[in-house]
C-alpha cells in the first residue's frame, strides 16, 4: 500500500490490489490479519513495507493452489504499486 493511502486516504488501483492481497491472505490463513495489533501499529507496519507472515499450517488447501495463491498475493502487495498486477 502506498503510504499516502494511509496518511491522506487517497486510494487508487494499486491500493485496491494491495487490499485484495490482504483478503487472499485471510482466506489462505483462515484468520484475521494483524488481529492483535492496533490500527496505529498496522499503519506503521504497512508504511515500513512489512507484510503478514505466510505459514505452511493450512493443509486443507491443495499445494499447487496454495503456491499460486501465495505468488499472486505477494505480487499484489509489492511495495512498488506500479509492479502490482492489474
N, C-alpha and C positions, 0 to 999 in steps of 0.2 A: 504494500500500500504506500502511496506517496505520503510523505509526512504532511504535506499541505492538506490532504483529505482529512486528516485528524485535526490539525490546528485551525483550518479555515472552513471545514465542511464543504469543500469543493470536490465533488465526486465526478468521475468520468469513467470511460470504458475500462481503463486499467484498474481502477479501484473496484469496479464491479467484478472483474475477473479474479482479483485477489479474494474478494468475498466468496466467490464460488469455490475457490480452493479451500477456504476455511470450512465451508459446508461439506465438501468432499472429505476433509479430514475428520469431521464429526461423524459422518456416515461410516467411514472406514474404521475409526477407532471406537465408535459407539459410545461416545461421551462428549461432554461439552468442553470446548476448547478453553483453556485458562480459567477453569471453573473456580479456582481458589485464589485468584489474583484480582486485585482491584482494577477499576477502569483506568486509573492513572498509571498503574504498572503496565497494563496492556498497551496503552499509548506509548509508553517508553520502550517496551519490548519491540513493538512493531516498527517504530521510527528508528530503532537501532539495528533493524534487519533480522531480529530473532523470529524464528518460526516454531510452531509446536513440534514436539518430538514425534517421530513415527515409530511405533512399536511393531513387533512381529507377533504380538499376542493374539490377534484375531485370526484364528484358524478356520473360521466359518466361511471365509472368502477364498475362492479358488486362487491359487498362486499366480496364474497368468493374468487374471483380472486385477488382482491386488497390485502387481507390478505396473500394469497400465494406469491404474488409478493414482498410484504414488508418483509416477512420472508426470502425468497430467497435472496433478496437484502442485508438484514442485515447479513446473513450468509456469503455472498460473500465479504463484506467489513470488516470482522473481522480484528481486529488489529494484530492478530496472523495468518500470512499467511498459516501456516500448518493446521489451522482449517477451511479454506475456502474449499467449495466443489470443486471437480474436474470433 
